[in-house]
């Protein structure tokens, strides 16, 4: 009798915990799907067939944005144009695209806007897309850049270094 009660209690706890986990996973997946959907609208490229890397570097960081199929010349052109557009916007202190993709103000962007004269943005082409290099010598700007990139890594479920796996859950 005593062991049956313990088993029932343990089973109840496991059922409740798994339900909470499934619910939390569902919320996470729908939030991720929202980022992917808004990202496709803002960036013009299917987010499930491309990937980002948001890497902290000692002088700032970089965003690498590539098509999974590097032979997709139309998608590659769209990515490159998007990177040039955001480089110009960010340099002007305007972070509307990230706010629209994430449906909120993105951490680090207020300080990046305030410190825009201390930050440089350089776009370079890569097979399948491009790279936006963000550089600064200012420690406050570097901290803001790292905060921005950390949030991006988390919300996009993206790699933090080139060569790391990126994760696209099913849509």
C-alpha positions, -999 to 999 in steps of 0.1 A, spaced: 0 0 0 27 24 10 49 17 -21 18 20 -43 12 55 -29 48 64 -36 46 51 -71 14 70 -77 29 102 -64 61 98 -84 40 91 -115 19 122 -109 50 143 -105 65 129 -137 33 135 -156 30 170 -144 66 177 -151 64 163 -186 33 183 -193 51 215 -182 81 206 -203 59 200 -234 40 232 -227 73 252 -223 87 235 -255 55 244 -274 58 280 -263 95 280 -272 88 265 -306 60 290 -314 82 319 -303 110 305 -325 85 301 -354 75 337 -350 111 349 -352 116 327 -383 84 340 -399 91 377 -392 128 372 -402 117 359 -436 96 390 -440 123 415 -429 153 397 -445 135 384 -476 150 349 -472 135 317 -458 150 314 -424 147 276 -424 170 273 -455 196 297 -443 216 302 -412 232 329 -390 263 330 -369 265 357 -342 301 357 -330 317 379 -303 352 391 -311 377 410 -290 370 442 -311 333 437 -314 318 408 -334 303 396 -366 271 383 -381 275 357 -408 243 351 -429 244 323 -455 221 302 -476 223 265 -468 224 260 -506 253 282 -516 244 278 -553 212 298 -547 223 330 -564 190 348 -559 190 341 -522 226 350 -519 220 384 -536 191 391 -512 212 383 -482 240 405 -494 216 434 -500 201 429 -466 235 430 -449 244 462 -467 210 477 -457 214 468 -420 250 480 -420 238 514 -432 209 515 -407 230 504 -377 257 530 -386 229 556 -384 217 542 -351 185 527 -365 177 492 -353 142 488 -367 149 455 -385 160 435 -354 131 450 -334 107 439 -361 121 404 -364 121 399 -326 89 418 -319 107 439 -292 136 462 -286 167 440 -289 191 442 -259 222 462 -267 207 483 -295 200 514 -274 236 516 -264 248 507 -299 226 536 -312 239 560 -286 276 550 -293 271 548 -331 300 571 -337 324 547 -320 313 516 -340 321 506 -376 302 482 -398 318 465 -428 301 440 -451 320 414 -471 307 387 -494 310 350 -487 298 320 -508 261 318 -502 258 352 -485 280 375 -465 294 388 -433 287 420 -413 318 428 -392 311 451 -363 342 468 -348 350 492 -320 378 502 -297 353 515 -271 346 491 -241 310 503 -236 302 498 -273 319 464 -273 298 453 -243 266 465 -261 276 446 -293 282 414 -273 248 419 -256 232 423 -290 249 392 -304 241 371 -274 204 379 -277 205 371 -314 222 338 -308 196 328 -283 165 340 -302 177 326 -336 190 294 -320 222 302 -339 258 293 -336 282 315 -317 312 306 -338 317 296 -374 317 259 -378 293 253 -349 261 235 -356 230 257 -360 196 244 -349 164 247 -369 136 228 -353 108 217 -375 84 245 -386 
